[in-house]
């Protein structure tokens, strides 16, 4: 596994959630790579967890990856506030 960095962080709509297996499947499809990791941190000020998507520093085509993540979350009926992270 190569060195990974946080690529995106997001929260879901109120009352929505996603498990780690389903989130990793989305992230794998979006990145078109299995060399990815997902994480979830505690609840923020609005009582929603923050999800983080990690990928290798060599991940290319971030605009397309972001578009795929948004589409894959949307297909599952999940509303996400996706924030790109600076590498």
SEPA-915967 format. One record per residue (C-alpha): residue in three letters; x, y, z. Coordinates in steps of 0.1 Angstrom, whole numbers. Layout:
# SEPA-915967
 code     x     y     z
  ALA     X     Y     Z
...
//
This chain:
# SEPA-915967
 code     x     y     z
  UNK     0     0     0
  UNK    14    34    -9
  UNK    13    65    13
  UNK   -23    79    15
  UNK   -37   113    22
  UNK   -71   126    29
  UNK   -87   136    -4
  UNK  -123   144     6
  UNK  -143   150    37
  UNK  -180   151    39
  UNK  -211   149    60
  UNK  -244   134    50
  UNK  -279   148    53
  UNK  -295   148    87
  UNK  -306   113    96
  UNK  -285    97    68
  UNK  -255    74    73
  UNK  -234    49    54
  UNK  -214    19    67
  UNK  -177    15    61
  UNK  -180   -14    36
  UNK  -205     4    14
  UNK  -185    37    16
  UNK  -153    18     6
  UNK  -171     2   -23
  UNK  -182    37   -35
  UNK  -147    51   -30
  UNK  -130    21   -49
  UNK  -154    27   -78
  UNK  -148    64   -79
  UNK  -110    61   -77
  UNK  -109    30   -99
  UNK   -84    16   -74
  UNK   -85    -7   -44
  UNK   -56    12   -27
  UNK   -80    34    -7
  UNK   -92    38    29
  UNK  -123    54    45
  UNK  -128    68    79
  UNK  -154    82   102
  UNK  -149   107   130
  UNK  -171   117   158
  UNK  -202   138   156
  UNK  -197   175   149
  UNK  -216   205   161
  UNK  -247   195   142
  UNK  -246   159   155
  UNK  -235   144   122
  UNK  -204   123   117
  UNK  -177   134    93
  UNK  -165   108    68
  UNK  -130   110    52
  UNK  -118    94    20
  UNK   -81    86    17
  UNK   -62    77   -15
  UNK   -26    74   -26
  UNK    -8   107   -32
  UNK    -5    96   -69
  UNK   -43    96   -75
  UNK   -49   115  -107
  UNK   -80   131  -122
  UNK   -95   144   -90
  UNK  -123   163  -108
  UNK  -135   131  -124
  UNK  -131   112   -91
  UNK  -151   138   -73
  UNK  -179   137   -99
  UNK  -180    99   -96
  UNK  -182   101   -58
  UNK  -211   125   -60
  UNK  -229   104   -85
  UNK  -225    72   -66
  UNK  -237    88   -33
  UNK  -266   103   -52
  UNK  -276    69   -66
  UNK  -279    57   -30
  UNK  -301    86   -22
  UNK  -274   102     0
  UNK  -270   140     1
  UNK  -234   148     8
  UNK  -216   181    15
  UNK  -183   170    -1
  UNK  -151   191     7
  UNK  -119   186   -13
  UNK   -88   185     9
  UNK   -56   201    -1
  UNK   -28   175    -7
//
